[in-house]
Amino acid sequence: MNEIHAHLTTCAAEAARVTRGVTRDRLAGPSGCPDWTVRELANHLVLYTAHGLEHRALRTELPEETVRRDFTADADWPEQYAARLDRALAAWRKPEAWEGEVDIGGSGVPATEIAAMLLAELALHGWDLARSTGQEFTVPAATGARLLDVVERYAEMYRQYEGFAEPLAAAEDADAFTRALALSGRKA
């Protein structure tokens, strides 16, 4: 199995922990992501890092009702998110999930690269949610290094789609995770 799975598992556990720390009164407040409330950020995180992660492994489309759903409307949404993350990680444990390409808007992208991009989505938006709700999001050095590699490779593409802001400077002695945050336009 690809080593990305271990990093996905680490970030999924951290994202699930963060969502459990989001109180209902915080959902309507602003997030660190421009034009998004904490609720909108949380829904984006759940949709793309749990449902999207699973559907990409299975090579199936996200149902429209899932795309439009307010996951945070359910009182137990953090537990539902954690369970969906477990399903997604189980789907990526199958060897066939790593084979071939995943169709993205009519273009085939190698499955390993899709998983790497989803790692960035999970870590960066998990960090955004943590930061927006007064929490920390931490990863081991090896996961930070892998994330930095992914962000370096895809930063310009994400900027084209307004997923990343302009890069920020990071201290010379900053760890890899902090450098990945800065490169994605996030101030640690």
C-alpha positions as CSV (number, residue, x, y, z in Angstrom):
1,M,0.0,0.0,0.0
2,N,1.1,3.5,-0.7
3,E,2.7,5.5,2.2
4,I,0.2,8.3,1.6
5,H,-2.4,6.1,3.3
6,A,-0.5,6.4,6.6
7,H,-0.4,10.2,6.3
8,L,-4.1,10.3,5.3
9,T,-4.9,8.2,8.5
10,T,-2.9,10.6,10.7
11,C,-4.6,13.7,9.3
12,A,-8.0,12.1,9.4
13,A,-7.6,11.3,13.1
14,E,-6.5,14.9,13.7
15,A,-9.4,16.4,11.7
16,A,-11.9,14.2,13.5
17,R,-10.5,15.3,16.8
18,V,-10.8,19.0,15.7
19,T,-14.4,18.6,14.6
20,R,-15.3,17.2,18.0
21,G,-14.0,20.4,19.5
22,V,-16.3,22.7,17.3
23,T,-19.1,24.0,19.4
24,R,-22.5,24.8,17.9
25,D,-22.2,28.5,18.8
26,R,-19.0,28.7,16.6
27,L,-20.6,27.5,13.4
28,A,-22.2,30.8,12.4
29,G,-19.0,32.7,13.1
30,P,-16.3,33.7,10.5
31,S,-13.6,31.2,9.6
32,G,-10.1,32.0,8.5
33,C,-11.1,31.2,4.9
34,P,-12.4,34.3,3.1
35,D,-16.1,34.4,2.6
36,W,-16.8,31.2,4.6
37,T,-18.4,30.8,8.0
38,V,-17.1,28.0,10.2
39,R,-20.2,26.0,9.2
40,E,-19.3,26.4,5.5
41,L,-15.7,25.4,6.2
42,A,-16.8,22.4,8.2
43,N,-19.2,21.3,5.5
44,H,-16.4,21.6,2.9
45,L,-14.1,19.6,5.1
46,V,-16.7,16.8,5.6
47,L,-17.7,16.7,1.9
48,Y,-14.3,16.6,0.3
49,T,-12.2,14.8,2.9
50,A,-14.6,12.1,3.9
51,H,-17.2,11.7,1.2
52,G,-15.0,12.8,-1.6
53,L,-12.1,10.7,-0.3
54,E,-14.2,7.6,-0.4
55,H,-15.8,8.3,-3.8
56,R,-12.4,9.0,-5.4
57,A,-11.2,5.6,-4.1
58,L,-14.3,3.9,-5.5
59,R,-14.3,5.9,-8.7
60,T,-17.9,7.0,-8.2
61,E,-19.5,10.4,-8.4
62,L,-20.6,12.4,-5.3
63,P,-24.4,12.4,-5.3
64,E,-25.9,15.9,-5.7
65,E,-27.8,15.6,-2.5
66,T,-24.6,14.9,-0.7
67,V,-22.9,18.0,-2.3
68,R,-25.8,20.2,-1.1
69,R,-26.1,18.8,2.4
70,D,-25.5,20.7,5.6
71,F,-23.7,18.1,7.5
72,T,-23.4,20.3,10.6
73,A,-27.2,20.4,11.0
74,D,-27.0,17.0,12.7
75,A,-26.1,17.2,16.3
76,D,-23.7,14.3,16.0
77,W,-22.0,15.5,12.8
78,P,-18.5,15.1,14.2
79,E,-19.1,11.4,15.0
80,Q,-20.7,10.9,11.5
81,Y,-17.7,12.6,10.0
82,A,-15.3,10.3,11.9
83,A,-17.2,7.2,10.8
84,R,-17.2,8.4,7.1
85,L,-13.5,9.1,7.4
86,D,-13.0,5.5,8.6
87,R,-15.1,4.3,5.5
88,A,-13.0,6.4,3.2
89,L,-9.7,5.1,4.6
90,A,-11.0,1.5,4.3
91,A,-11.7,2.2,0.7
92,W,-8.1,3.4,0.2
93,R,-6.8,0.3,1.9
94,K,-7.8,-1.8,-1.1
95,P,-4.9,-2.2,-3.6
96,E,-7.2,-1.4,-6.6
97,A,-7.8,2.1,-5.2
98,W,-4.2,3.0,-6.0
99,E,-4.2,1.6,-9.5
100,G,-4.9,3.6,-12.6
101,E,-6.4,7.0,-12.9
102,V,-9.3,8.9,-11.4
103,D,-11.5,11.0,-13.7
104,I,-11.5,14.6,-12.7
105,G,-13.6,16.8,-15.1
106,G,-12.8,14.6,-18.1
107,S,-9.1,14.2,-17.3
108,G,-7.4,11.2,-15.9
109,V,-5.2,11.8,-12.9
110,P,-3.1,9.0,-11.3
111,A,-4.8,7.7,-8.2
112,T,-1.7,8.3,-6.1
113,E,-1.8,12.0,-7.1
114,I,-5.5,12.2,-6.2
115,A,-4.7,10.7,-2.8
116,A,-1.9,13.2,-2.3
117,M,-4.1,16.2,-3.2
118,L,-6.7,14.8,-0.8
119,L,-4.0,14.7,1.9
120,A,-3.5,18.4,1.3
121,E,-7.2,19.1,1.5
122,L,-7.5,17.2,4.7
123,A,-4.5,18.7,6.4
124,L,-4.9,22.3,5.2
125,H,-8.7,22.6,5.8
126,G,-8.4,20.6,9.0
127,W,-5.8,23.2,10.1
128,D,-8.2,26.0,8.9
129,L,-11.0,24.6,11.0
130,A,-8.8,24.2,14.0
131,R,-7.5,27.7,13.7
132,S,-11.0,29.1,13.2
133,T,-12.2,27.5,16.4
134,G,-9.3,28.2,18.7
135,Q,-7.7,24.7,18.4
136,E,-4.4,23.3,17.2
137,F,-3.9,20.9,14.3
138,T,-0.6,19.1,14.5
139,V,1.1,16.4,12.4
140,P,4.2,14.4,12.8
141,A,7.3,15.6,11.0
142,A,7.1,12.9,8.3
143,T,3.5,13.9,7.5
144,G,4.5,17.6,7.4
145,A,7.3,16.7,5.0
146,R,4.9,14.8,2.7
147,L,2.4,17.6,2.8
148,L,5.1,20.2,1.9
149,D,6.0,18.1,-1.1
150,V,2.4,18.0,-2.3
151,V,1.9,21.7,-1.7
152,E,5.1,22.5,-3.6
153,R,3.9,20.5,-6.6
154,Y,0.3,21.8,-6.7
155,A,0.5,25.3,-5.2
156,E,0.2,27.1,-8.5
157,M,-2.7,24.9,-9.7
158,Y,-4.6,25.6,-6.4
159,R,-3.9,29.3,-6.8
160,Q,-5.5,29.3,-10.3
161,Y,-8.7,28.0,-8.7
162,E,-8.4,30.3,-5.7
163,G,-7.9,27.5,-3.3
164,F,-4.6,29.0,-2.1
165,A,-3.7,32.6,-1.4
166,E,-0.4,34.1,-2.4
167,P,2.5,32.4,-0.6
168,L,3.8,33.8,2.7
169,A,7.3,33.8,4.1
170,A,8.1,31.2,6.7
171,A,11.0,31.4,9.2
172,E,14.1,29.7,7.9
173,D,14.0,27.2,10.8
174,A,10.2,26.5,10.4
175,D,9.2,22.9,10.2
176,A,7.8,21.4,7.0
177,F,4.2,21.7,8.1
178,T,4.6,25.4,8.8
179,R,6.3,25.9,5.5
180,A,3.5,24.1,3.7
181,L,1.0,26.3,5.4
182,A,2.9,29.4,4.4
183,L,3.3,28.2,0.8
184,S,-0.5,27.7,0.6
185,G,-1.0,31.3,1.8
186,R,-1.8,30.4,5.4
187,K,-0.2,32.3,8.4
188,A,0.7,29.8,11.1
